[in-house]
Amino acid sequence: MEWLSNGMFRVRLDNEDLILGYVSGRIRRSFIRILPGDRVKIEISPYYSTRGCIIGVDSELK
């Protein structure tokens, strides 16, 4: 995962595809810190297969 400007991240999926991910509102409200290199759970947009919403971080997915 690579940090971009304005709360966007370039996320590499398990199948090695790259998509653009933005942080969900729940993560923003909870002040959960996402750092480059973290494993995240992402919900891919049904309209744009290259964009998605980051809905979880590895530490809270356990």
mmCIF file of the N, C-alpha and C atoms, coordinates in Angstrom:
data_MODEL
# 
_entry.id   MODEL 
# 
loop_
_atom_site.group_PDB 
_atom_site.id 
_atom_site.type_symbol 
_atom_site.label_atom_id 
_atom_site.label_alt_id 
_atom_site.label_comp_id 
_atom_site.label_asym_id 
_atom_site.label_entity_id 
_atom_site.label_seq_id 
_atom_site.pdbx_PDB_ins_code 
_atom_site.Cartn_x 
_atom_site.Cartn_y 
_atom_site.Cartn_z 
_atom_site.occupancy 
_atom_site.B_iso_or_equiv 
_atom_site.pdbx_formal_charge 
_atom_site.auth_seq_id 
_atom_site.auth_comp_id 
_atom_site.auth_asym_id 
_atom_site.auth_atom_id 
_atom_site.pdbx_PDB_model_num 
ATOM 1   N N  . MET A 1 1  ? 0.846   -1.166  0.000   1.00 0.00 ? 1  MET A N  1 
ATOM 2   C CA . MET A 1 1  ? 0.000   0.000   0.000   1.00 0.00 ? 1  MET A CA 1 
ATOM 3   C C  . MET A 1 1  ? 0.896   1.236   0.000   1.00 0.00 ? 1  MET A C  1 
ATOM 4   N N  . GLU A 1 2  ? 0.520   2.194   -0.812  1.00 0.00 ? 2  GLU A N  1 
ATOM 5   C CA . GLU A 1 2  ? 1.294   3.425   -0.951  1.00 0.00 ? 2  GLU A CA 1 
ATOM 6   C C  . GLU A 1 2  ? 0.376   4.615   -0.700  1.00 0.00 ? 2  GLU A C  1 
ATOM 7   N N  . TRP A 1 3  ? 0.832   5.585   0.087   1.00 0.00 ? 3  TRP A N  1 
ATOM 8   C CA . TRP A 1 3  ? 0.037   6.753   0.434   1.00 0.00 ? 3  TRP A CA 1 
ATOM 9   C C  . TRP A 1 3  ? 0.087   7.771   -0.697  1.00 0.00 ? 3  TRP A C  1 
ATOM 10  N N  . LEU A 1 4  ? -1.076  8.311   -1.057  1.00 0.00 ? 4  LEU A N  1 
ATOM 11  C CA . LEU A 1 4  ? -1.184  9.403   -2.022  1.00 0.00 ? 4  LEU A CA 1 
ATOM 12  C C  . LEU A 1 4  ? -1.774  10.607  -1.296  1.00 0.00 ? 4  LEU A C  1 
ATOM 13  N N  . SER A 1 5  ? -1.984  11.695  -1.982  1.00 0.00 ? 5  SER A N  1 
ATOM 14  C CA . SER A 1 5  ? -2.527  12.883  -1.332  1.00 0.00 ? 5  SER A CA 1 
ATOM 15  C C  . SER A 1 5  ? -4.019  12.738  -1.053  1.00 0.00 ? 5  SER A C  1 
ATOM 16  N N  . ASN A 1 6  ? -4.520  13.552  -0.137  1.00 0.00 ? 6  ASN A N  1 
ATOM 17  C CA . ASN A 1 6  ? -5.939  13.684  0.165   1.00 0.00 ? 6  ASN A CA 1 
ATOM 18  C C  . ASN A 1 6  ? -6.582  12.395  0.682   1.00 0.00 ? 6  ASN A C  1 
ATOM 19  N N  . GLY A 1 7  ? -5.858  11.633  1.471   1.00 0.00 ? 7  GLY A N  1 
ATOM 20  C CA . GLY A 1 7  ? -6.435  10.436  2.077   1.00 0.00 ? 7  GLY A CA 1 
ATOM 21  C C  . GLY A 1 7  ? -6.640  9.279   1.129   1.00 0.00 ? 7  GLY A C  1 
ATOM 22  N N  . MET A 1 8  ? -5.949  9.278   0.010   1.00 0.00 ? 8  MET A N  1 
ATOM 23  C CA . MET A 1 8  ? -6.064  8.198   -0.963  1.00 0.00 ? 8  MET A CA 1 
ATOM 24  C C  . MET A 1 8  ? -4.840  7.295   -0.846  1.00 0.00 ? 8  MET A C  1 
ATOM 25  N N  . PHE A 1 9  ? -5.032  6.034   -1.179  1.00 0.00 ? 9  PHE A N  1 
ATOM 26  C CA . PHE A 1 9  ? -3.952  5.060   -1.140  1.00 0.00 ? 9  PHE A CA 1 
ATOM 27  C C  . PHE A 1 9  ? -3.964  4.243   -2.421  1.00 0.00 ? 9  PHE A C  1 
ATOM 28  N N  . ARG A 1 10 ? -2.791  3.856   -2.887  1.00 0.00 ? 10 ARG A N  1 
ATOM 29  C CA . ARG A 1 10 ? -2.684  2.899   -3.979  1.00 0.00 ? 10 ARG A CA 1 
ATOM 30  C C  . ARG A 1 10 ? -2.491  1.541   -3.307  1.00 0.00 ? 10 ARG A C  1 
ATOM 31  N N  . VAL A 1 11 ? -3.448  0.653   -3.500  1.00 0.00 ? 11 VAL A N  1 
ATOM 32  C CA . VAL A 1 11 ? -3.489  -0.620  -2.787  1.00 0.00 ? 11 VAL A CA 1 
ATOM 33  C C  . VAL A 1 11 ? -3.206  -1.753  -3.760  1.00 0.00 ? 11 VAL A C  1 
ATOM 34  N N  . ARG A 1 12 ? -2.300  -2.660  -3.369  1.00 0.00 ? 12 ARG A N  1 
ATOM 35  C CA . ARG A 1 12 ? -2.015  -3.847  -4.172  1.00 0.00 ? 12 ARG A CA 1 
ATOM 36  C C  . ARG A 1 12 ? -2.833  -5.003  -3.603  1.00 0.00 ? 12 ARG A C  1 
ATOM 37  N N  . LEU A 1 13 ? -3.661  -5.595  -4.447  1.00 0.00 ? 13 LEU A N  1 
ATOM 38  C CA . LEU A 1 13 ? -4.503  -6.715  -4.027  1.00 0.00 ? 13 LEU A CA 1 
ATOM 39  C C  . LEU A 1 13 ? -3.693  -8.003  -3.971  1.00 0.00 ? 13 LEU A C  1 
ATOM 40  N N  . ASP A 1 14 ? -4.289  -9.057  -3.418  1.00 0.00 ? 14 ASP A N  1 
ATOM 41  C CA . ASP A 1 14 ? -3.606  -10.347 -3.332  1.00 0.00 ? 14 ASP A CA 1 
ATOM 42  C C  . ASP A 1 14 ? -3.285  -10.919 -4.709  1.00 0.00 ? 14 ASP A C  1 
ATOM 43  N N  . ASN A 1 15 ? -4.077  -10.556 -5.726  1.00 0.00 ? 15 ASN A N  1 
ATOM 44  C CA . ASN A 1 15 ? -3.806  -11.047 -7.081  1.00 0.00 ? 15 ASN A CA 1 
ATOM 45  C C  . ASN A 1 15 ? -2.874  -10.109 -7.856  1.00 0.00 ? 15 ASN A C  1 
ATOM 46  N N  . GLU A 1 16 ? -2.203  -9.201  -7.146  1.00 0.00 ? 16 GLU A N  1 
ATOM 47  C CA . GLU A 1 16 ? -1.193  -8.267  -7.668  1.00 0.00 ? 16 GLU A CA 1 
ATOM 48  C C  . GLU A 1 16 ? -1.767  -7.117  -8.491  1.00 0.00 ? 16 GLU A C  1 
ATOM 49  N N  . ASP A 1 17 ? -3.084  -6.927  -8.557  1.00 0.00 ? 17 ASP A N  1 
ATOM 50  C CA . ASP A 1 17 ? -3.671  -5.765  -9.220  1.00 0.00 ? 17 ASP A CA 1 
ATOM 51  C C  . ASP A 1 17 ? -3.536  -4.543  -8.317  1.00 0.00 ? 17 ASP A C  1 
ATOM 52  N N  . LEU A 1 18 ? -3.427  -3.362  -8.922  1.00 0.00 ? 18 LEU A N  1 
ATOM 53  C CA . LEU A 1 18 ? -3.365  -2.106  -8.175  1.00 0.00 ? 18 LEU A CA 1 
ATOM 54  C C  . LEU A 1 18 ? -4.688  -1.375  -8.335  1.00 0.00 ? 18 LEU A C  1 
ATOM 55  N N  . ILE A 1 19 ? -5.246  -0.897  -7.218  1.00 0.00 ? 19 ILE A N  1 
ATOM 56  C CA . ILE A 1 19 ? -6.453  -0.084  -7.268  1.00 0.00 ? 19 ILE A CA 1 
ATOM 57  C C  . ILE A 1 19 ? -6.259  1.134   -6.377  1.00 0.00 ? 19 ILE A C  1 
ATOM 58  N N  . LEU A 1 20 ? -7.086  2.139   -6.589  1.00 0.00 ? 20 LEU A N  1 
ATOM 59  C CA . LEU A 1 20 ? -7.045  3.366   -5.807  1.00 0.00 ? 20 LEU A CA 1 
ATOM 60  C C  . LEU A 1 20 ? -8.065  3.251   -4.689  1.00 0.00 ? 20 LEU A C  1 
ATOM 61  N N  . GLY A 1 21 ? -7.613  3.362   -3.444  1.00 0.00 ? 21 GLY A N  1 
ATOM 62  C CA . GLY A 1 21 ? -8.508  3.218   -2.303  1.00 0.00 ? 21 GLY A CA 1 
ATOM 63  C C  . GLY A 1 21 ? -8.597  4.495   -1.492  1.00 0.00 ? 21 GLY A C  1 
ATOM 64  N N  . TYR A 1 22 ? -9.784  4.783   -0.995  1.00 0.00 ? 22 TYR A N  1 
ATOM 65  C CA . TYR A 1 22 ? -9.985  5.933   -0.117  1.00 0.00 ? 22 TYR A CA 1 
ATOM 66  C C  . TYR A 1 22 ? -10.500 5.424   1.221   1.00 0.00 ? 22 TYR A C  1 
ATOM 67  N N  . VAL A 1 23 ? -10.303 6.185   2.263   1.00 0.00 ? 23 VAL A N  1 
ATOM 68  C CA . VAL A 1 23 ? -10.631 5.772   3.623   1.00 0.00 ? 23 VAL A CA 1 
ATOM 69  C C  . VAL A 1 23 ? -12.124 5.968   3.871   1.00 0.00 ? 23 VAL A C  1 
ATOM 70  N N  . SER A 1 24 ? -12.768 4.965   4.463   1.00 0.00 ? 24 SER A N  1 
ATOM 71  C CA . SER A 1 24 ? -14.203 5.054   4.749   1.00 0.00 ? 24 SER A CA 1 
ATOM 72  C C  . SER A 1 24 ? -14.463 6.041   5.882   1.00 0.00 ? 24 SER A C  1 
ATOM 73  N N  . GLY A 1 25 ? -15.696 6.481   5.989   1.00 0.00 ? 25 GLY A N  1 
ATOM 74  C CA . GLY A 1 25 ? -16.083 7.441   7.017   1.00 0.00 ? 25 GLY A CA 1 
ATOM 75  C C  . GLY A 1 25 ? -15.926 6.900   8.420   1.00 0.00 ? 25 GLY A C  1 
ATOM 76  N N  . ARG A 1 26 ? -16.201 5.606   8.622   1.00 0.00 ? 26 ARG A N  1 
ATOM 77  C CA . ARG A 1 26 ? -16.073 5.003   9.950   1.00 0.00 ? 26 ARG A CA 1 
ATOM 78  C C  . ARG A 1 26 ? -14.623 5.034   10.413  1.00 0.00 ? 26 ARG A C  1 
ATOM 79  N N  . ILE A 1 27 ? -13.696 4.769   9.519   1.00 0.00 ? 27 ILE A N  1 
ATOM 80  C CA . ILE A 1 27 ? -12.275 4.802   9.885   1.00 0.00 ? 27 ILE A CA 1 
ATOM 81  C C  . ILE A 1 27 ? -11.840 6.237   10.164  1.00 0.00 ? 27 ILE A C  1 
ATOM 82  N N  . ARG A 1 28 ? -12.328 7.195   9.384   1.00 0.00 ? 28 ARG A N  1 
ATOM 83  C CA . ARG A 1 28 ? -11.993 8.603   9.634   1.00 0.00 ? 28 ARG A CA 1 
ATOM 84  C C  . ARG A 1 28 ? -12.526 9.069   10.981  1.00 0.00 ? 28 ARG A C  1 
ATOM 85  N N  . ARG A 1 29 ? -13.781 8.715   11.299  1.00 0.00 ? 29 ARG A N  1 
ATOM 86  C CA . ARG A 1 29 ? -14.383 9.140   12.568  1.00 0.00 ? 29 ARG A CA 1 
ATOM 87  C C  . ARG A 1 29 ? -13.691 8.502   13.763  1.00 0.00 ? 29 ARG A C  1 
ATOM 88  N N  . SER A 1 30 ? -13.180 7.284   13.594  1.00 0.00 ? 30 SER A N  1 
ATOM 89  C CA . SER A 1 30 ? -12.524 6.574   14.694  1.00 0.00 ? 30 SER A CA 1 
ATOM 90  C C  . SER A 1 30 ? -11.052 6.930   14.815  1.00 0.00 ? 30 SER A C  1 
ATOM 91  N N  . PHE A 1 31 ? -10.556 7.781   13.932  1.00 0.00 ? 31 PHE A N  1 
ATOM 92  C CA . PHE A 1 31 ? -9.143  8.197   13.936  1.00 0.00 ? 31 PHE A CA 1 
ATOM 93  C C  . PHE A 1 31 ? -8.206  6.996   13.868  1.00 0.00 ? 31 PHE A C  1 
ATOM 94  N N  . ILE A 1 32 ? -8.560  5.990   13.073  1.00 0.00 ? 32 ILE A N  1 
ATOM 95  C CA . ILE A 1 32 ? -7.700  4.822   12.887  1.00 0.00 ? 32 ILE A CA 1 
ATOM 96  C C  . ILE A 1 32 ? -6.599  5.208   11.909  1.00 0.00 ? 32 ILE A C  1 
ATOM 97  N N  . ARG A 1 33 ? -5.366  4.966   12.310  1.00 0.00 ? 33 ARG A N  1 
ATOM 98  C CA . ARG A 1 33 ? -4.216  5.348   11.498  1.00 0.00 ? 33 ARG A CA 1 
ATOM 99  C C  . ARG A 1 33 ? -3.895  4.228   10.513  1.00 0.00 ? 33 ARG A C  1 
ATOM 100 N N  . ILE A 1 34 ? -3.766  4.593   9.252   1.00 0.00 ? 34 ILE A N  1 
ATOM 101 C CA . ILE A 1 34 ? -3.371  3.656   8.206   1.00 0.00 ? 34 ILE A CA 1 
ATOM 102 C C  . ILE A 1 34 ? -2.006  4.092   7.704   1.00 0.00 ? 34 ILE A C  1 
ATOM 103 N N  . LEU A 1 35 ? -1.065  3.165   7.715   1.00 0.00 ? 35 LEU A N  1 
ATOM 104 C CA . LEU A 1 35 ? 0.294   3.456   7.292   1.00 0.00 ? 35 LEU A CA 1 
ATOM 105 C C  . LEU A 1 35 ? 0.631   2.657   6.045   1.00 0.00 ? 35 LEU A C  1 
ATOM 106 N N  . PRO A 1 36 ? 1.530   3.174   5.206   1.00 0.00 ? 36 PRO A N  1 
ATOM 107 C CA . PRO A 1 36 ? 1.965   2.396   4.043   1.00 0.00 ? 36 PRO A CA 1 
ATOM 108 C C  . PRO A 1 36 ? 2.540   1.054   4.491   1.00 0.00 ? 36 PRO A C  1 
ATOM 109 N N  . GLY A 1 37 ? 2.139   -0.009  3.820   1.00 0.00 ? 37 GLY A N  1 
ATOM 110 C CA . GLY A 1 37 ? 2.581   -1.350  4.176   1.00 0.00 ? 37 GLY A CA 1 
ATOM 111 C C  . GLY A 1 37 ? 1.565   -2.125  4.987   1.00 0.00 ? 37 GLY A C  1 
ATOM 112 N N  . ASP A 1 38 ? 0.551   -1.455  5.549   1.00 0.00 ? 38 ASP A N  1 
ATOM 113 C CA . ASP A 1 38 ? -0.497  -2.143  6.313   1.00 0.00 ? 38 ASP A CA 1 
ATOM 114 C C  . ASP A 1 38 ? -1.355  -2.994  5.385   1.00 0.00 ? 38 ASP A C  1 
ATOM 115 N N  . ARG A 1 39 ? -1.871  -4.101  5.929   1.00 0.00 ? 39 ARG A N  1 
ATOM 116 C CA . ARG A 1 39 ? -2.846  -4.915  5.199   1.00 0.00 ? 39 ARG A CA 1 
ATOM 117 C C  . ARG A 1 39 ? -4.225  -4.379  5.545   1.00 0.00 ? 39 ARG A C  1 
ATOM 118 N N  . VAL A 1 40 ? -5.041  -4.149  4.520   1.00 0.00 ? 40 VAL A N  1 
ATOM 119 C CA . VAL A 1 40 ? -6.362  -3.563  4.723   1.00 0.00 ? 40 VAL A CA 1 
ATOM 120 C C  . VAL A 1 40 ? -7.421  -4.413  4.029   1.00 0.00 ? 40 VAL A C  1 
ATOM 121 N N  . LYS A 1 41 ? -8.653  -4.229  4.483   1.00 0.00 ? 41 LYS A N  1 
ATOM 122 C CA . LYS A 1 41 ? -9.803  -4.837  3.817   1.00 0.00 ? 41 LYS A CA 1 
ATOM 123 C C  . LYS A 1 41 ? -10.437 -3.740  2.981   1.00 0.00 ? 41 LYS A C  1 
ATOM 124 N N  . ILE A 1 42 ? -10.703 -4.038  1.705   1.00 0.00 ? 42 ILE A N  1 
ATOM 125 C CA . ILE A 1 42 ? -11.199 -3.013  0.790   1.00 0.00 ? 42 ILE A CA 1 
ATOM 126 C C  . ILE A 1 42 ? -12.449 -3.512  0.077   1.00 0.00 ? 42 ILE A C  1 
ATOM 127 N N  . GLU A 1 43 ? -13.399 -2.612  -0.077  1.00 0.00 ? 43 GLU A N  1 
ATOM 128 C CA . GLU A 1 43 ? -14.640 -2.912  -0.792  1.00 0.00 ? 43 GLU A CA 1 
ATOM 129 C C  . GLU A 1 43 ? -14.540 -2.248  -2.161  1.00 0.00 ? 43 GLU A C  1 
ATOM 130 N N  . ILE A 1 44 ? -14.501 -3.057  -3.225  1.00 0.00 ? 44 ILE A N  1 
ATOM 131 C CA . ILE A 1 44 ? -14.307 -2.535  -4.573  1.00 0.00 ? 44 ILE A CA 1 
ATOM 132 C C  . ILE A 1 44 ? -15.625 -1.989  -5.108  1.00 0.00 ? 44 ILE A C  1 
ATOM 133 N N  . SER A 1 45 ? -15.548 -0.843  -5.756  1.00 0.00 ? 45 SER A N  1 
ATOM 134 C CA . SER A 1 45 ? -16.729 -0.177  -6.304  1.00 0.00 ? 45 SER A CA 1 
ATOM 135 C C  . SER A 1 45 ? -17.345 -1.014  -7.421  1.00 0.00 ? 45 SER A C  1 
ATOM 136 N N  . PRO A 1 46 ? -18.674 -1.145  -7.445  1.00 0.00 ? 46 PRO A N  1 
ATOM 137 C CA . PRO A 1 46 ? -19.314 -1.879  -8.544  1.00 0.00 ? 46 PRO A CA 1 
ATOM 138 C C  . PRO A 1 46 ? -19.283 -1.095  -9.863  1.00 0.00 ? 46 PRO A C  1 
ATOM 139 N N  . TYR A 1 47 ? -19.007 0.199   -9.808  1.00 0.00 ? 47 TYR A N  1 
ATOM 140 C CA . TYR A 1 47 ? -19.000 1.036   -11.001 1.00 0.00 ? 47 TYR A CA 1 
ATOM 141 C C  . TYR A 1 47 ? -17.607 1.197   -11.598 1.00 0.00 ? 47 TYR A C  1 
ATOM 142 N N  . TYR A 1 48 ? -16.590 1.277   -10.744 1.00 0.00 ? 48 TYR A N  1 
ATOM 143 C CA . TYR A 1 48 ? -15.208 1.433   -11.189 1.00 0.00 ? 48 TYR A CA 1 
ATOM 144 C C  . TYR A 1 48 ? -14.382 0.326   -10.554 1.00 0.00 ? 48 TYR A C  1 
ATOM 145 N N  . SER A 1 49 ? -13.905 -0.597  -11.359 1.00 0.00 ? 49 SER A N  1 
ATOM 146 C CA . SER A 1 49 ? -13.147 -1.723  -10.809 1.00 0.00 ? 49 SER A CA 1 
ATOM 147 C C  . SER A 1 49 ? -11.746 -1.324  -10.362 1.00 0.00 ? 49 SER A C  1 
ATOM 148 N N  . THR A 1 50 ? -11.346 -0.086  -10.621 1.00 0.00 ? 50 THR A N  1 
ATOM 149 C CA . THR A 1 50 ? -10.020 0.374   -10.207 1.00 0.00 ? 50 THR A CA 1 
ATOM 150 C C  . THR A 1 50 ? -10.077 1.248   -8.966  1.00 0.00 ? 50 THR A C  1 
ATOM 151 N N  . ARG A 1 51 ? -11.244 1.358   -8.321  1.00 0.00 ? 51 ARG A N  1 
ATOM 152 C CA . ARG A 1 51 ? -11.403 2.171   -7.110  1.00 0.00 ? 51 ARG A CA 1 
ATOM 153 C C  . ARG A 1 51 ? -12.105 1.363   -6.041  1.00 0.00 ? 51 ARG A C  1 
ATOM 154 N N  . GLY A 1 52 ? -11.800 1.706   -4.782  1.00 0.00 ? 52 GLY A N  1 
ATOM 155 C CA . GLY A 1 52 ? -12.445 1.012   -3.683  1.00 0.00 ? 52 GLY A CA 1 
ATOM 156 C C  . GLY A 1 52 ? -12.375 1.803   -2.396  1.00 0.00 ? 52 GLY A C  1 
ATOM 157 N N  . CYS A 1 53 ? -13.130 1.345   -1.420  1.00 0.00 ? 53 CYS A N  1 
ATOM 158 C CA . CYS A 1 53 ? -13.211 1.995   -0.120  1.00 0.00 ? 53 CYS A CA 1 
ATOM 159 C C  . CYS A 1 53 ? -12.528 1.104   0.918   1.00 0.00 ? 53 CYS A C  1 
ATOM 160 N N  . ILE A 1 54 ? -11.574 1.651   1.652   1.00 0.00 ? 54 ILE A N  1 
ATOM 161 C CA . ILE A 1 54 ? -10.885 0.901   2.702   1.00 0.00 ? 54 ILE A CA 1 
ATOM 162 C C  . ILE A 1 54 ? -11.814 0.842   3.905   1.00 0.00 ? 54 ILE A C  1 
ATOM 163 N N  . ILE A 1 55 ? -12.254 -0.370  4.265   1.00 0.00 ? 55 ILE A N  1 
ATOM 164 C CA . ILE A 1 55 ? -13.234 -0.521  5.337   1.00 0.00 ? 55 ILE A CA 1 
ATOM 165 C C  . ILE A 1 55 ? -12.658 -1.169  6.585   1.00 0.00 ? 55 ILE A C  1 
ATOM 166 N N  . GLY A 1 56 ? -11.389 -1.564  6.554   1.00 0.00 ? 56 GLY A N  1 
ATOM 167 C CA . GLY A 1 56 ? -10.796 -2.160  7.741   1.00 0.00 ? 56 GLY A CA 1 
ATOM 168 C C  . GLY A 1 56 ? -9.289  -2.244  7.632   1.00 0.00 ? 56 GLY A C  1 
ATOM 169 N N  . VAL A 1 57 ? -8.638  -2.283  8.783   1.00 0.00 ? 57 VAL A N  1 
ATOM 170 C CA . VAL A 1 57 ? -7.188  -2.422  8.874   1.00 0.00 ? 57 VAL A CA 1 
ATOM 171 C C  . VAL A 1 57 ? -6.902  -3.755  9.543   1.00 0.00 ? 57 VAL A C  1 
ATOM 172 N N  . ASP A 1 58 ? -5.770  -4.376  9.236   1.00 0.00 ? 58 ASP A N  1 
ATOM 173 C CA . ASP A 1 58 ? -5.445  -5.726  9.698   1.00 0.00 ? 58 ASP A CA 1 
ATOM 174 C C  . ASP A 1 58 ? -5.615  -5.901  11.198  1.00 0.00 ? 58 ASP A C  1 
ATOM 175 N N  . SER A 1 59 ? -5.219  -4.925  12.003  1.00 0.00 ? 59 SER A N  1 
ATOM 176 C CA . SER A 1 59 ? -5.290  -5.077  13.458  1.00 0.00 ? 59 SER A CA 1 
ATOM 177 C C  . SER A 1 59 ? -6.729  -5.181  13.949  1.00 0.00 ? 59 SER A C  1 
ATOM 178 N N  . GLU A 1 60 ? -7.685  -4.531  13.267  1.00 0.00 ? 60 GLU A N  1 
ATOM 179 C CA . GLU A 1 60 ? -9.075  -4.611  13.711  1.00 0.00 ? 60 GLU A CA 1 
ATOM 180 C C  . GLU A 1 60 ? -9.833  -5.742  13.022  1.00 0.00 ? 60 GLU A C  1 
ATOM 181 N N  . LEU A 1 61 ? -9.226  -6.418  12.051  1.00 0.00 ? 61 LEU A N  1 
ATOM 182 C CA . LEU A 1 61 ? -9.890  -7.522  11.359  1.00 0.00 ? 61 LEU A CA 1 
ATOM 183 C C  . LEU A 1 61 ? -9.723  -8.838  12.098  1.00 0.00 ? 61 LEU A C  1 
ATOM 184 N N  . LYS A 1 62 ? -8.851  -8.915  13.103  1.00 0.00 ? 62 LYS A N  1 
ATOM 185 C CA . LYS A 1 62 ? -8.583  -10.168 13.817  1.00 0.00 ? 62 LYS A CA 1 
ATOM 186 C C  . LYS A 1 62 ? -9.723  -10.548 14.717  1.00 0.00 ? 62 LYS A C  1 
# 
